[in-house]
Amino acid sequence: MKKLKVLIHLDIYNRCIPYKVAGDGEGFNSDWQHKLKVLMVSSPNRNDLVFPKGGWEDDETAEEAASREALEEAGVRGILKKNILGIWEFRSKTREKACCLKGGCRGYMYALEVTEELDNWPEQGDRSRKWLTIEEASELCRYDWMRHALEKFLQLMSDNMKAAGLADYCATATTTLSTPNVMALVL
């Protein structure tokens, strides 16, 4: 019997979670999780918020593509963290009911520390942006895998604080999200 080879084409997307520490300039303290804000953007022709995403050009890396998409879709620049938050495979929302192999996607997620927020950006006519707490963002995520990325982001921030000697402020970092279908992920 001949074996049938099936080639599955995956569309590759790079996303980032743009973030900043909002507040009074005191830096991190025991209320650090409430000062940590993430940026989401509206989807064109939809009534929901997502993290900036897009494919990459032939002459750029996945990291460069994630940074470029944050600039184009959300109007922010910053420092992309090299620790990838994760890789998720999912079906395109527009093709998830299709009985075909098309519509498979792979998403790479990064954290982007925002250093500059522009007043004007390429896609501002199609998108609005909104700063949210981690918990607010989790409640608005369209996909479970995006909530999982937020969990990993929160864990990464907690780990970074522990490494900086701020362990007292990190004790509850992985328990912040109250959405019941979010699993606690360990890096």
Salt bridges, closest charged atoms under 4 A:
ASP11 OD1 - HIS9 NE2 2.94
ASP24 OD1 - LYS35 NZ 2.94
ASP31 OD1 - HIS34 ND1 2.69
ASP48 OD2 - ARG46 NE 3.56
ASP48 OD2 - ARG142 NE 2.49
GLU57 OE2 - ARG68 NH2 4.00
GLU60 OE2 - ARG68 NH2 2.62
GLU69 OE2 - ARG68 NH1 2.88
GLU72 OE1 - ARG68 NH1 3.29
GLU73 OE2 - ARG127 NH2 3.29
GLU89 OE2 - ARG106 NH2 2.30
GLU96 OE2 - LYS93 NZ 3.51
GLU113 OE1 - LYS81 NZ 2.93
GLU116 OE1 - ARG77 NH1 3.31
GLU117 OE1 - LYS20 NZ 3.92
GLU117 OE2 - ARG129 NE 3.50
GLU123 OE1 - ARG127 NE 2.81
ASP144 OD1 - ARG147 NH1 2.76
